[in-house]
Amino acid sequence: MKQFIFVYFVLFLSFYCFSADPLPRHWHEAKGFGTNTKGGLAGEVYKVTNLNSGGKGSLRDAVSKGNRLIVFEIGGVIKGGIGVPDNTTIAGQTAPFPGITCIGGLGVGGSNKVVSHISFQYTGRGDACSIKGSNNVLDHCAVYWGKDETITFEGGNGITLYKTICAEGLQFTGHGDGEHSKGIFMKTPRRASLIGCMVVNNALRNPRVDWGYCFIANHLVYNHGPGWDHQGPKVKDDKGLGLKECPHCFTKVITGYQGTVSVVGSISVSGPESRPRGKYLGDGHNTTLTGY
């Protein structure tokens, strides 16, 4: 894992330094959808003082109710995922070295939530991160190892991922569709944005935009595809010819289903799992993806 994190850091630093349009310094400056939220800044300050999976002073207790600004007096690994209540800010940047890693998923529903500077390494069966509701922001987070999607937007309006890593959607882990290394699935959000993000080592959905409007800026996709997404026979394993020879597997970076996408200052970079890449925007779902 340490070598993967180092590679991602180098990729992000290179992209940041050489981008023609420098990234804003803070997610408020990014002007993404929902970034006018105050989160839990007006609420009670709750201090996380231990790495326990529950009980007083734990992160799980901190998110047991809303209207809180959650800060950390300890850094390290916390076992278990979390759900975030309304009007909450989780300020992972306040943790001392080595920061906060949650071994579990993240659920963000409702409204006015900000989750910052936390890594989520998923060990469950479905989406590593599910985002719903309105005016919700993931800032400087890292989400790994989804077995369905790694990050899913399910409805909602005004959602932004800012300088966030979505990585290593797992490929053959018993999903009913067979091959299922999938990055970000924007499943009917009204308005959403990805700003300064990295989507790394996911075969497909980097992102996939179904319905609604998505703004993508200063976005880096590395080592995408090929993969299967509801066209042709299912791909059950990587034996035989392998995915690179699969005639019906996708090679597109961004796909969608009746969605609208604006892309600014973004790039895709082929990696060892990529075959010659397709066009940056593509329609893989029997209807029209409108791109600008």
GUNUDREN-443664 format. One record per residue (C-alpha): residue number from 1; residue in three letters; x negated, y, z. Coordinates in steps of 0.02 Angstrom, whole numbers, plus 32768, in hexadecimal, padded with zeros to 4 digits. Last residue first. Layout:
! residues N
+-----+-----+------+------+------+
!   i !  aa !   xx !   yy !   zz !
+-----+-----+------+------+------+
! NUM ! ALA !    X !    Y !    Z !
...
+-----+-----+------+------+------+
***
This chain:
! residues 292
+-----+-----+------+------+------+
!   i !  aa !   xx !   yy !   zz !
+-----+-----+------+------+------+
! 292 ! TYR ! 839B ! 83E5 ! 7B5B !
! 291 ! GLY ! 83EB ! 833A ! 7B61 !
! 290 ! THR ! 849A ! 82F6 ! 7B47 !
! 289 ! LEU ! 84A6 ! 823B ! 7B69 !
! 288 ! THR ! 8527 ! 81EF ! 7AF6 !
! 287 ! THR ! 8578 ! 8142 ! 7AFC !
! 286 ! ASN ! 8549 ! 808D ! 7AED !
! 285 ! HIS ! 84DB ! 8087 ! 7B88 !
! 284 ! GLY ! 8427 ! 809B ! 7B53 !
! 283 ! ASP ! 8424 ! 814C ! 7B15 !
! 282 ! GLY ! 8377 ! 8196 ! 7B1D !
! 281 ! LEU ! 8312 ! 822B ! 7B57 !
! 280 ! TYR ! 8254 ! 821F ! 7B5E !
! 279 ! LYS ! 8247 ! 81BF ! 7ABC !
! 278 ! GLY ! 8205 ! 810F ! 7AC7 !
! 277 ! ARG ! 8161 ! 80D9 ! 7B12 !
! 276 ! PRO ! 80EA ! 805E ! 7AC4 !
! 275 ! ARG ! 80F1 ! 7FD1 ! 7B45 !
! 274 ! SER ! 80E6 ! 8001 ! 7BF9 !
! 273 ! GLU ! 80B0 ! 7F8A ! 7C86 !
! 272 ! PRO ! 7FFB ! 7FC8 ! 7C89 !
! 271 ! GLY ! 802F ! 807E ! 7C8A !
! 270 ! SER ! 807D ! 80FB ! 7C12 !
! 269 ! VAL ! 808C ! 81B0 ! 7C4C !
! 268 ! SER ! 8131 ! 820E ! 7C44 !
! 267 ! ILE ! 8133 ! 82CC ! 7C52 !
! 266 ! SER ! 819C ! 835D ! 7C8F !
! 265 ! GLY ! 8194 ! 8419 ! 7C77 !
! 264 ! VAL ! 8250 ! 8430 ! 7C65 !
! 263 ! VAL ! 82D9 ! 83AD ! 7C4A !
! 262 ! SER ! 8392 ! 83D8 ! 7C43 !
! 261 ! VAL ! 8406 ! 8342 ! 7C4E !
! 260 ! THR ! 84BE ! 8327 ! 7C29 !
! 259 ! GLY ! 8513 ! 8281 ! 7C52 !
! 258 ! GLN ! 8589 ! 8217 ! 7BEA !
! 257 ! TYR ! 8527 ! 8179 ! 7C16 !
! 256 ! GLY ! 846E ! 8191 ! 7C31 !
! 255 ! THR ! 83BA ! 8166 ! 7C0E !
! 254 ! ILE ! 8315 ! 81B9 ! 7C39 !
! 253 ! VAL ! 8271 ! 815B ! 7C1B !
! 252 ! LYS ! 829F ! 80EC ! 7B87 !
! 251 ! THR ! 824D ! 8043 ! 7B6C !
! 250 ! PHE ! 82E8 ! 7FD9 ! 7B7E !
! 249 ! CYS ! 82E8 ! 7F1C ! 7B71 !
! 248 ! HIS ! 8341 ! 7ED1 ! 7ADA !
! 247 ! PRO ! 82AA ! 7E86 ! 7A80 !
! 246 ! CYS ! 8252 ! 7E47 ! 7B1F !
! 245 ! GLU ! 819A ! 7E3F ! 7AEE !
! 244 ! LYS ! 815D ! 7EB7 ! 7B75 !
! 243 ! LEU ! 81D2 ! 7E62 ! 7BEF !
! 242 ! GLY ! 8173 ! 7DBD ! 7BEF !
! 241 ! LEU ! 815B ! 7D3E ! 7B65 !
! 240 ! GLY ! 8179 ! 7CAC ! 7BD9 !
! 239 ! LYS ! 818E ! 7CDA ! 7C90 !
! 238 ! ASP ! 81C6 ! 7D85 ! 7CCE !
! 237 ! ASP ! 8269 ! 7D4A ! 7D1B !
! 236 ! LYS ! 8325 ! 7D4F ! 7D03 !
! 235 ! VAL ! 8334 ! 7DC6 ! 7C6F !
! 234 ! LYS ! 83EC ! 7DD2 ! 7C45 !
! 233 ! PRO ! 841B ! 7DB9 ! 7B8E !
! 232 ! GLY ! 8439 ! 7E57 ! 7B28 !
! 231 ! GLN ! 846B ! 7F02 ! 7B6C !
! 230 ! HIS ! 8497 ! 7F23 ! 7C22 !
! 229 ! ASP ! 83F5 ! 7F78 ! 7C5A !
! 228 ! TRP ! 8359 ! 7F0D ! 7C46 !
! 227 ! GLY ! 82A9 ! 7F4D ! 7C5B !
! 226 ! PRO ! 820F ! 7F90 ! 7C01 !
! 225 ! GLY ! 81E7 ! 7FFC ! 7C57 !
! 224 ! HIS ! 8194 ! 8091 ! 7CAB !
! 223 ! ASN ! 80DE ! 809F ! 7CE1 !
! 222 ! TYR ! 80E4 ! 8155 ! 7D19 !
! 221 ! VAL ! 8171 ! 81D6 ! 7D17 !
! 220 ! LEU ! 8145 ! 8287 ! 7D4B !
! 219 ! HIS ! 81C6 ! 8312 ! 7D60 !
! 218 ! ASN ! 819B ! 83CB ! 7D5B !
! 217 ! ALA ! 8255 ! 83EF ! 7D45 !
! 216 ! ILE ! 82F1 ! 8383 ! 7D35 !
! 215 ! PHE ! 83A0 ! 83D0 ! 7D3C !
! 214 ! CYS ! 842F ! 8352 ! 7D3E !
! 213 ! TYR ! 84E3 ! 8372 ! 7D0E !
! 212 ! GLY ! 8575 ! 82FB ! 7D2A !
! 211 ! TRP ! 8593 ! 8251 ! 7CDA !
! 210 ! ASP ! 851B ! 81BF ! 7CE9 !
! 209 ! VAL ! 8465 ! 81F5 ! 7CF1 !
! 208 ! ARG ! 83E0 ! 816C ! 7CF3 !
! 207 ! PRO ! 833F ! 81AD ! 7D40 !
! 206 ! ASN ! 82B6 ! 816B ! 7D2F !
! 205 ! ARG ! 833B ! 80E8 ! 7D1B !
! 204 ! LEU ! 82C9 ! 805C ! 7CDB !
! 203 ! ALA ! 822F ! 7FF1 ! 7CFD !
! 202 ! ASN ! 81FC ! 8047 ! 7D9F !
! 201 ! ASN ! 8142 ! 805C ! 7DC2 !
! 200 ! VAL ! 8146 ! 8116 ! 7DEC !
! 199 ! VAL ! 81CA ! 819E ! 7DF1 !
! 198 ! MET ! 8172 ! 823D ! 7E2B !
! 197 ! CYS ! 81D3 ! 82DA ! 7E58 !
! 196 ! GLY ! 81B0 ! 8393 ! 7E3F !
! 195 ! ILE ! 8269 ! 83BD ! 7E33 !
! 194 ! LEU ! 82F3 ! 833D ! 7E1C !
! 193 ! SER ! 839D ! 8390 ! 7E18 !
! 192 ! ALA ! 8454 ! 8362 ! 7E30 !
! 191 ! ARG ! 84FE ! 83A5 ! 7DFF !
! 190 ! ARG ! 85A2 ! 8344 ! 7DF4 !
! 189 ! PRO ! 8558 ! 829F ! 7E30 !
! 188 ! THR ! 859F ! 820D ! 7DCC !
! 187 ! LYS ! 8520 ! 8184 ! 7DEC !
! 186 ! MET ! 8476 ! 81D5 ! 7DE0 !
! 185 ! PHE ! 8410 ! 8134 ! 7DE3 !
! 184 ! ILE ! 8359 ! 814F ! 7E12 !
! 183 ! GLY ! 82D1 ! 80CB ! 7E01 !
! 182 ! LYS ! 8304 ! 801D ! 7DC7 !
! 181 ! SER ! 82A2 ! 7F7B ! 7DC6 !
! 180 ! HIS ! 8336 ! 7F07 ! 7DAC !
! 179 ! GLU ! 830D ! 7E70 ! 7D40 !
! 178 ! GLY ! 8394 ! 7DEE ! 7D66 !
! 177 ! ASP ! 843C ! 7E45 ! 7D64 !
! 176 ! GLY ! 8478 ! 7DE9 ! 7DFF !
! 175 ! HIS ! 83E5 ! 7E28 ! 7E64 !
! 174 ! GLY ! 837B ! 7D9A ! 7EAB !
! 173 ! THR ! 82D7 ! 7DF5 ! 7EC6 !
! 172 ! PHE ! 828E ! 7E02 ! 7E17 !
! 171 ! GLN ! 825F ! 7EB7 ! 7DF6 !
! 170 ! LEU ! 8247 ! 7F1B ! 7E94 !
! 169 ! GLY ! 8253 ! 7FD8 ! 7E7C !
! 168 ! GLU ! 81A1 ! 8011 ! 7E96 !
! 167 ! ALA ! 81AC ! 80CB ! 7EB4 !
! 166 ! CYS ! 8217 ! 8166 ! 7ECF !
! 165 ! ILE ! 81A5 ! 81F3 ! 7F0A !
! 164 ! THR ! 81ED ! 829C ! 7F41 !
! 163 ! LYS ! 81B2 ! 834B ! 7F17 !
! 162 ! TYR ! 8267 ! 8388 ! 7F25 !
! 161 ! LEU ! 82FD ! 8316 ! 7F10 !
! 160 ! THR ! 8398 ! 8382 ! 7F04 !
! 159 ! ILE ! 8453 ! 8364 ! 7F1D !
! 158 ! GLY ! 84DD ! 83E4 ! 7EFE !
! 157 ! ASN ! 8579 ! 837F ! 7EDD !
! 156 ! GLY ! 85A4 ! 82D0 ! 7F16 !
! 155 ! GLY ! 85BE ! 8230 ! 7EB5 !
! 154 ! GLU ! 854C ! 81A0 ! 7EE0 !
! 153 ! PHE ! 8497 ! 81D6 ! 7EC7 !
! 152 ! THR ! 842D ! 8139 ! 7ED0 !
! 151 ! ILE ! 8374 ! 812A ! 7EFE !
! 150 ! THR ! 8310 ! 8087 ! 7EF2 !
! 149 ! GLU ! 839C ! 8033 ! 7E93 !
! 148 ! ASP ! 83C9 ! 7F7E ! 7EB5 !
! 147 ! LYS ! 8336 ! 7F2F ! 7F0F !
! 146 ! GLY ! 82E9 ! 7FD6 ! 7F3C !
! 145 ! TRP ! 8230 ! 7FCB ! 7F67 !
! 144 ! TYR ! 81F6 ! 807A ! 7F91 !
! 143 ! VAL ! 8235 ! 8128 ! 7FC3 !
! 142 ! ALA ! 81BD ! 81B9 ! 7FE2 !
! 141 ! CYS ! 81F5 ! 8260 ! 8028 !
! 140 ! HIS ! 81B2 ! 830F ! 8007 !
! 139 ! ASP ! 8261 ! 835C ! 8010 !
! 138 ! LEU ! 8303 ! 82FC ! 8001 !
! 137 ! VAL ! 8391 ! 837A ! 7FFB !
! 136 ! ASN ! 844E ! 8371 ! 8016 !
! 135 ! ASN ! 84CB ! 83FA ! 7FEB !
! 134 ! SER ! 855D ! 8385 ! 7FC8 !
! 133 ! GLY ! 858C ! 82D0 ! 7FE6 !
! 132 ! LYS ! 8532 ! 8231 ! 7FB6 !
! 131 ! ILE ! 847F ! 81F2 ! 7FB6 !
! 130 ! SER ! 8451 ! 8139 ! 7FC5 !
! 129 ! CYS ! 839C ! 8109 ! 7FE1 !
! 128 ! ALA ! 834B ! 805D ! 7FD9 !
! 127 ! ASP ! 83E0 ! 801B ! 7F77 !
! 126 ! GLY ! 840E ! 7F66 ! 7F98 !
! 125 ! ARG ! 83C6 ! 7ECE ! 7FF3 !
! 124 ! GLY ! 835E ! 7F12 ! 8083 !
! 123 ! THR ! 82A4 ! 7F2C ! 80A3 !
! 122 ! TYR ! 828F ! 7FE0 ! 8069 !
! 121 ! GLN ! 81F4 ! 8048 ! 8088 !
! 120 ! PHE ! 822F ! 80F8 ! 80AF !
! 119 ! SER ! 81AB ! 8181 ! 80BE !
! 118 ! ILE ! 81D5 ! 8224 ! 8117 !
! 117 ! HIS ! 81A3 ! 82D8 ! 80EE !
! 116 ! SER ! 824F ! 832C ! 80EF !
! 115 ! VAL ! 8305 ! 82F6 ! 80FD !
! 114 ! VAL ! 8380 ! 8385 ! 80EB !
! 113 ! LYS ! 843B ! 8370 ! 8104 !
! 112 ! ASN ! 84CA ! 83E9 ! 80E3 !
! 111 ! SER ! 8556 ! 8371 ! 80B3 !
! 110 ! GLY ! 85A0 ! 82C4 ! 80C3 !
! 109 ! GLY ! 8533 ! 8232 ! 8090 !
! 108 ! VAL ! 8479 ! 820F ! 809C !
! 107 ! GLY ! 844A ! 815A ! 80BE !
! 106 ! LEU ! 8392 ! 812B ! 80C8 !
! 105 ! GLY ! 8348 ! 807C ! 80C6 !
! 104 ! GLY ! 82D0 ! 801D ! 8134 !
! 103 ! ILE ! 8220 ! 8017 ! 8175 !
! 102 ! CYS ! 821B ! 80D0 ! 819F !
! 101 ! THR ! 8174 ! 8129 ! 818D !
! 100 ! ILE ! 8150 ! 81C8 ! 81EE !
!  99 ! GLY ! 80B0 ! 822F ! 81EB !
!  98 ! PRO ! 8001 ! 81E8 ! 8201 !
!  97 ! PHE ! 7FD7 ! 825F ! 8255 !
!  96 ! PRO ! 8045 ! 82D2 ! 82BD !
!  95 ! ALA ! 80FE ! 82E5 ! 8295 !
!  94 ! THR ! 8143 ! 8393 ! 826F !
!  93 ! GLN ! 8145 ! 8370 ! 81B4 !
!  92 ! GLY ! 81CD ! 82EF ! 81D4 !
!  91 ! ALA ! 824C ! 837A ! 81EC !
!  90 ! ILE ! 82F3 ! 831F ! 81EB !
!  89 ! THR ! 8375 ! 83A7 ! 81D1 !
!  88 ! THR ! 842B ! 8381 ! 81F9 !
!  87 ! ASN ! 84D0 ! 83D6 ! 81D1 !
!  86 ! ASP ! 852D ! 8333 ! 81B1 !
!  85 ! PRO ! 84EC ! 828B ! 81EE !
!  84 ! VAL ! 8455 ! 822E ! 81A5 !
!  83 ! GLY ! 8454 ! 8170 ! 819B !
!  82 ! ILE ! 83B5 ! 8118 ! 81CC !
!  81 ! GLY ! 834C ! 8080 ! 81A0 !
!  80 ! GLY ! 82F4 ! 800F ! 821B !
!  79 ! LYS ! 8246 ! 7FFF ! 8263 !
!  78 ! ILE ! 81EB ! 80A2 ! 8286 !
!  77 ! VAL ! 8135 ! 80B1 ! 8254 !
!  76 ! GLY ! 80C1 ! 813C ! 8291 !
!  75 ! GLY ! 80C0 ! 81EF ! 82CE !
!  74 ! ILE ! 80F6 ! 823B ! 8373 !
!  73 ! GLU ! 813A ! 82E2 ! 83B1 !
!  72 ! PHE ! 81B9 ! 82E9 ! 8325 !
!  71 ! VAL ! 8240 ! 8367 ! 82F6 !
!  70 ! ILE ! 82FB ! 8352 ! 82D6 !
!  69 ! LEU ! 8364 ! 83EE ! 82BA !
!  68 ! ARG ! 8412 ! 83B7 ! 82EC !
!  67 ! ASN ! 84C7 ! 83DA ! 82BF !
!  66 ! GLY ! 84EF ! 8322 ! 82AA !
!  65 ! LYS ! 84FA ! 828A ! 831B !
!  64 ! SER ! 84A1 ! 81E4 ! 8331 !
!  63 ! VAL ! 8414 ! 8226 ! 82C3 !
!  62 ! ALA ! 83A1 ! 824C ! 8357 !
!  61 ! ASP ! 83CE ! 81A7 ! 83AA !
!  60 ! ARG ! 838C ! 814A ! 8311 !
!  59 ! LEU ! 82F2 ! 81B7 ! 8310 !
!  58 ! SER ! 82CB ! 8183 ! 83C2 !
!  57 ! GLY ! 82BF ! 81F4 ! 845D !
!  56 ! LYS ! 8346 ! 8196 ! 84BC !
!  55 ! GLY ! 836B ! 80EA ! 8476 !
!  54 ! GLY ! 8352 ! 8095 ! 83D0 !
!  53 ! SER ! 82D3 ! 804F ! 8355 !
!  52 ! ASN ! 8245 ! 808D ! 83C2 !
!  51 ! LEU ! 81BF ! 80FE ! 8379 !
!  50 ! ASN ! 81BE ! 817C ! 8409 !
!  49 ! THR ! 81D3 ! 8235 ! 842F !
!  48 ! VAL ! 824F ! 8271 ! 83AD !
!  47 ! LYS ! 827C ! 8322 ! 83E2 !
!  46 ! TYR ! 832E ! 8361 ! 83C3 !
!  45 ! VAL ! 834A ! 841A ! 83A2 !
!  44 ! GLU ! 8406 ! 843F ! 83AA !
!  43 ! GLY ! 8454 ! 8490 ! 8312 !
!  42 ! ALA ! 843E ! 852B ! 82A6 !
!  41 ! LEU ! 83B1 ! 84E0 ! 823F !
!  40 ! GLY ! 8412 ! 843F ! 8224 !
!  39 ! GLY ! 841E ! 8446 ! 8167 !
!  38 ! LYS ! 841A ! 84FC ! 8132 !
!  37 ! THR ! 8454 ! 84D1 ! 8082 !
!  36 ! ASN ! 8427 ! 8547 ! 7FF3 !
!  35 ! THR ! 83C9 ! 84B7 ! 7FA2 !
!  34 ! GLY ! 846B ! 8464 ! 7F69 !
!  33 ! PHE ! 843E ! 8465 ! 7EB1 !
!  32 ! GLY ! 8389 ! 8495 ! 7E96 !
!  31 ! LYS ! 834E ! 8547 ! 7EB1 !
!  30 ! ALA ! 829A ! 850B ! 7EC2 !
!  29 ! GLU ! 8273 ! 859A ! 7F3A !
!  28 ! HIS ! 82D7 ! 8546 ! 7FC5 !
!  27 ! TRP ! 8277 ! 84A5 ! 7FA2 !
!  26 ! HIS ! 81D5 ! 84FB ! 7FD0 !
!  25 ! ARG ! 8135 ! 852A ! 7F77 !
!  24 ! PRO ! 817F ! 8535 ! 7EC9 !
!  23 ! LEU ! 8129 ! 84C7 ! 7E49 !
!  22 ! PRO ! 80AC ! 8513 ! 7DD2 !
!  21 ! ASP ! 80E9 ! 8522 ! 7D1D !
!  20 ! ALA ! 8063 ! 84E9 ! 7CA3 !
!  19 ! SER ! 8045 ! 8451 ! 7D10 !
!  18 ! PHE ! 7F8C ! 842E ! 7D27 !
!  17 ! CYS ! 7F7A ! 8438 ! 7DE3 !
!  16 ! TYR ! 8021 ! 83EA ! 7E11 !
!  15 ! PHE ! 8011 ! 8359 ! 7D96 !
!  14 ! SER ! 7F61 ! 8333 ! 7DD1 !
!  13 ! LEU ! 7F96 ! 833B ! 7E87 !
!  12 ! PHE ! 802B ! 82CA ! 7E64 !
!  11 ! LEU ! 7FC4 ! 8248 ! 7E0A !
!  10 ! VAL ! 7F3D ! 824B ! 7E90 !
!   9 ! PHE ! 7FBF ! 8238 ! 7F1B !
!   8 ! TYR ! 8016 ! 81AA ! 7EC0 !
!   7 ! VAL ! 7F71 ! 814E ! 7EAB !
!   6 ! PHE ! 7F47 ! 8167 ! 7F64 !
!   5 ! ILE ! 7FF4 ! 8127 ! 7F99 !
!   4 ! PHE ! 7FDB ! 808D ! 7F2D !
!   3 ! GLN ! 7F2E ! 806D ! 7F77 !
!   2 ! LYS ! 7F73 ! 8079 ! 8028 !
!   1 ! MET ! 8000 ! 8000 ! 8000 !
+-----+-----+------+------+------+
***
